[in-house]
Amino acid sequence: MHVWIDQDLCTGDGLCMDHCPDVFTLLEDGIAYVKESGLVQNDPGGAESLARVPEPVLAHVVAAADDCPGECIFIEPD
């Protein structure tokens, strides 16, 4: 499974980081981004910046997507 964030929809409240800090982060612009193996996928951002979700945190990423007030977290099956 892969995940990405539409930064145009992100409200920057950080709930995704509360659910799964291994996959989500907020940058200086106050917007959430995904990361993979500690590398932030913010260039160019959006759907082009997919991050692979490690098996142990799959449920946390799904919960983050479900709880996101901006509905900006998108999950892509493998």
GIKA-V831218 format. One record per residue. N is the residue number from 1. RES is the residue in one letter. PHI is phi in whole degrees, -180 to 180 (999 if undefined). NEAR is the number of other C-alpha atoms within 8 Angstrom. Layout:
n->N res->RES phi->PHI near->NEAR
n->N res->RES phi->PHI near->NEAR
This chain:
n->1 res->M phi->999 near->9
n->2 res->H phi->-124 near->11
n->3 res->V phi->-139 near->13
n->4 res->W phi->-147 near->14
n->5 res->I phi->-122 near->14
n->6 res->D phi->-86 near->12
n->7 res->Q phi->-64 near->11
n->8 res->D phi->-68 near->4
n->9 res->L phi->-98 near->8
n->10 res->C phi->-66 near->12
n->11 res->T phi->-92 near->7
n->12 res->G phi->72 near->8
n->13 res->D phi->-82 near->4
n->14 res->G phi->82 near->9
n->15 res->L phi->-59 near->9
n->16 res->C phi->-62 near->15
n->17 res->M phi->-65 near->12
n->18 res->D phi->-62 near->7
n->19 res->H phi->-76 near->10
n->20 res->C phi->-154 near->12
n->21 res->P phi->-67 near->9
n->22 res->D phi->-72 near->8
n->23 res->V phi->-115 near->12
n->24 res->F phi->-116 near->12
n->25 res->T phi->-150 near->13
n->26 res->L phi->-105 near->12
n->27 res->L phi->-100 near->8
n->28 res->E phi->-58 near->5
n->29 res->D phi->-77 near->5
n->30 res->G phi->79 near->7
n->31 res->I phi->-113 near->11
n->32 res->A phi->-82 near->14
n->33 res->Y phi->-137 near->15
n->34 res->V phi->-93 near->16
n->35 res->K phi->-139 near->13
n->36 res->E phi->-131 near->12
n->37 res->S phi->53 near->4
n->38 res->G phi->83 near->6
n->39 res->L phi->-94 near->6
n->40 res->V phi->-73 near->9
n->41 res->Q phi->-95 near->13
n->42 res->N phi->-123 near->9
n->43 res->D phi->-134 near->5
n->44 res->P phi->-92 near->7
n->45 res->G phi->90 near->12
n->46 res->G phi->73 near->11
n->47 res->A phi->-64 near->8
n->48 res->E phi->-72 near->6
n->49 res->S phi->-106 near->12
n->50 res->L phi->-79 near->11
n->51 res->A phi->-124 near->12
n->52 res->R phi->-72 near->8
n->53 res->V phi->-98 near->12
n->54 res->P phi->-64 near->6
n->55 res->E phi->-50 near->5
n->56 res->P phi->-65 near->5
n->57 res->V phi->-114 near->9
n->58 res->L phi->-54 near->10
n->59 res->A phi->-63 near->7
n->60 res->H phi->-68 near->9
n->61 res->V phi->-68 near->13
n->62 res->V phi->-63 near->9
n->63 res->A phi->-63 near->9
n->64 res->A phi->-62 near->13
n->65 res->A phi->-64 near->13
n->66 res->D phi->-65 near->7
n->67 res->D phi->-90 near->9
n->68 res->C phi->-64 near->11
n->69 res->P phi->-68 near->5
n->70 res->G phi->-88 near->7
n->71 res->E phi->49 near->10
n->72 res->C phi->-107 near->11
n->73 res->I phi->-96 near->11
n->74 res->F phi->-119 near->9
n->75 res->I phi->-106 near->10
n->76 res->E phi->-116 near->7
n->77 res->P phi->-69 near->5
n->78 res->D phi->-71 near->4
